[in-house]
Amino acid sequence: MNIERIVLAFAGIAILASLALSHYHNPYWLYFTAFVGLNLLQSAFTGFCPLATMLKMIGKKSCNAF
């Protein structure tokens, strides 16, 4: 998998997991959902994504996701 697909998959898993945790455990998990959404929004405008930076450091390849 390339960096873009890993980032999208991680964001999707994090959002779904936090929604499930907020439903079954504690509604404060929705703050994590908001954090992931805000991070996706800021990376769309700035081009900076912390997860993508970490994946580059460990040697993952980047290419166009779509």
C-alpha positions in Angstrom: 0.0 0.0 0.0 1.1 3.5 -0.6 1.1 6.4 1.9 -2.1 8.0 0.6 -4.1 4.8 1.0 -2.6 4.0 4.4 -3.6 7.5 5.6 -7.2 7.1 4.3 -7.5 3.7 5.8 -6.2 4.8 9.2 -8.5 7.8 9.3 -11.5 5.6 8.4 -10.6 3.1 11.1 -10.0 5.8 13.7 -13.3 7.5 13.0 -15.3 4.2 13.0 -13.6 3.0 16.2 -14.2 6.3 18.0 -17.8 6.3 17.0 -18.3 2.8 18.3 -16.4 3.7 21.5 -18.6 6.8 22.0 -21.8 4.7 21.5 -20.8 1.8 23.8 -18.4 3.4 26.3 -18.3 7.2 26.7 -19.5 10.1 24.5 -16.2 11.9 25.0 -14.7 9.7 22.3 -16.4 12.0 19.8 -13.6 14.5 20.5 -11.2 12.0 18.9 -13.5 11.8 15.9 -13.5 15.6 15.7 -9.7 15.6 16.0 -9.3 13.2 13.1 -11.7 15.2 11.0 -9.9 18.5 11.7 -6.5 16.9 10.9 -7.9 15.7 7.6 -9.2 19.2 6.8 -6.0 21.0 7.7 -3.9 18.5 5.7 -6.2 19.2 2.6 -5.3 22.9 2.8 -1.7 22.8 4.1 -0.4 19.5 2.6 1.1 18.6 6.0 0.0 15.3 7.5 1.9 13.9 10.6 1.0 10.3 9.7 2.3 10.7 6.1 5.5 12.2 7.5 6.0 9.2 9.8 5.3 6.8 7.0 7.9 8.5 4.7 10.5 8.2 7.5 10.0 4.4 7.6 10.3 4.1 3.8 6.8 3.8 2.4 6.3 5.0 -1.2 4.0 7.8 -2.2 1.9 7.9 -5.4 -1.5 9.3 -6.5 -4.3 7.7 -4.6 -7.0 8.3 -7.2 
